[in-house]
Amino acid sequence: MTFQDKVVLITGAAGGIGKETAKSFAAEGAKLALVDLNMDALEKTAQDLNLQKENYLLICADVSKEEQVQQYVKKAKDHFGKIDVFFNNAGVEGKVAPITDYPSDSLDLIIDVNIKGVFYGLKYVLRVMKEQGFGSIINTSSIAGLKGMPNTSAYNASKAAVIALTKTAAVEYAGLGIRVNAVCPALVNTRMMRSLEKEFNPEDSQAAKEFLTKSVPLGRYSEPKDVSEAVLFLASEKASFITGIALEVVGGMTA
């Protein structure tokens, strides 16, 4: 198995992409350190995935709080002795509104989780990987970080920042045996997508889905599995000469 006895740290592990990616890594023999804001959701994730107790660690943490990020990294390292792969995945979508009407509290939340959370994760995991001399990091960005999209300005800005952080970390640490890449999904069929549909059309989620999928040349939402396959590729030795990229999983939306 590709990731036999590799230690994989995942944030946002109880969400759609995080959970599916945990499932994919577990199927390849990895040991998992799973981080989320909700311990009940984490426990359900471990149960749903039928994980063996010796092969996982559950950590409740708020990624927007630096001291909690420092602690989840320490717990993962102390428990397993190393961190081979970090899927820096936790994020929030925020409100849908034009810039002139965008609520400050939603902007603050997006900055705290999507930018600071990713930065703090990089800061402390890179310290571990620098010491051990190896590692692969995959940050979750989005198609929103690649192109302008109306009414999601804060989210777009945050995901563009993730790409910038990815490229910067990649060149800073390439000489130390550490690769850093980003994955850029679009319209993933998860709970977050349900929230976005409600923001676009509170009265008719099906109409919102039809409207949104019209922008996808492949004509559908992506599934969490589509994203997890990209993450596993970037984490694997098959991608050993790939660092600093933003891999698009967008169904042709940027073509």
Buried (B, 14 or more C-beta within 10 A) or exposed (E): EBBEEBBBBBBBBBBBBBBBBBBBBBEBEBBBBBBBBEEEBBBEBBEEBEBEEEBBBBBBBBBBBBEBBBBBBEBBBEEBEBBBBBBBBBBBBBBBBEEEEBEEEBBEBBBBBBBBBBBBBBBBBBEBBBEBEEBBBBBBBBBBBBEEBEBBBBBBBBBBBBBBBBBEBBEBBEEBEBBBBBBBBBBBBBEBBBBBBBBBBEEEBEEBBEEBBEBBEEEEBBBBBBBBBBBBBBBBEEBEEBBBBBBBBBBEBEE
